[in-house]
Amino acid sequence: MASNARLDHRNPLVFDTHELGRRPGALQRLTREIDAPRDLGIQGVVEVPEGAPMELGLRLESVMEGALVTGTARATAKGECVRCLEPVELELEADFQELFSYPDADDRGRVIAEPGDDAEDDEDRLFIEDGLIDLEPVLRDAVVLALPMQPVCQEDCPGLCSECGARLADDPGHHHDAVDIRWAALQGLAGTMSDGEKDEMSGAEAGVDEKQEK
C-alpha cells in the first residue's frame, strides 16, 4: 500500500530504481550490508537484534507492471530456548520476492488516468514512489516467516526438571525419588515429633499388642 510520506533515499532499505528504467527485461543486481532495524522478528521469542549486521543480496528486474525484487537476507537471530530457557543464536536466511508497481499502471502494466481510484486493489500492493522502493515491510514479513515460532537450543533438548527446574541436558541422570502421596503426610508428622513422643507412641503400641495376645 502506498504511503503518504515521501521515502528517504538515505534509508538503507530504500533503493533507487532510476538506473533500472522502465524497459521490461532490464536487470540490476545489488548487495548491501545494513544495520538491522528495530523489532525485526518475533518479539519476546526470537529476533534479529537492532543494529546487528545484515547482508542483503538483491535482483531487481523491470517488468511491465513495475519492478520485481527477488532477494535473500542473512543475519544472526537471537532468542531463548522454549524448553530450557537458555540463550539461542540462529543463522537466519530469509528469501523474498515482491512486485513494486508503477503508481500510474494497473496490474497488467497498462497506464491508467487516475492512479489509486480502486482502493481495494491498491491495499495489498507496494508501489514505486518517485523511482524509490522501500524494502522494509517486505524484509519484516520474510524474516518472521523464516524464524521458528518455538526456537530450541538443540532438537533433542530435554528441557527443565518439572520438580526443581534443573537443566536436564547438564545432568542426564537427574531424577527424584518418588514418594507415595499416601505416606507423605505421615512422614512429615514423624519428622516433627520429638524422640520422647516417638518412644511414648512405641510403648503405647507395645501395650496394645500385649493385650491382643492375652
WONOR-V904229 format. One line per field, one symbol per residue. burial: b if it has 9 or more other C-alpha atoms within 8 Angstrom, else e. Layout:
BEGIN
burial->???
END
This chain:
BEGIN
burial->eeeeeebebeeeebbbbeebebbeebbeeeeeebbbeebbbbeebbbbbbebbbbbbbbbbbbbbbbbbbbbbbbbbbbbbebbeebbeeebbbbbeebbbbbbbbeebbeeeebeeeeeebeebbbbbeebbbbeebbbebbbebbeeebbbeeebebbbeeeeebbeeeeeeeeeeeeeeebeeeeeeeeeeeeebeeeeeeeeeeeeeeee
END
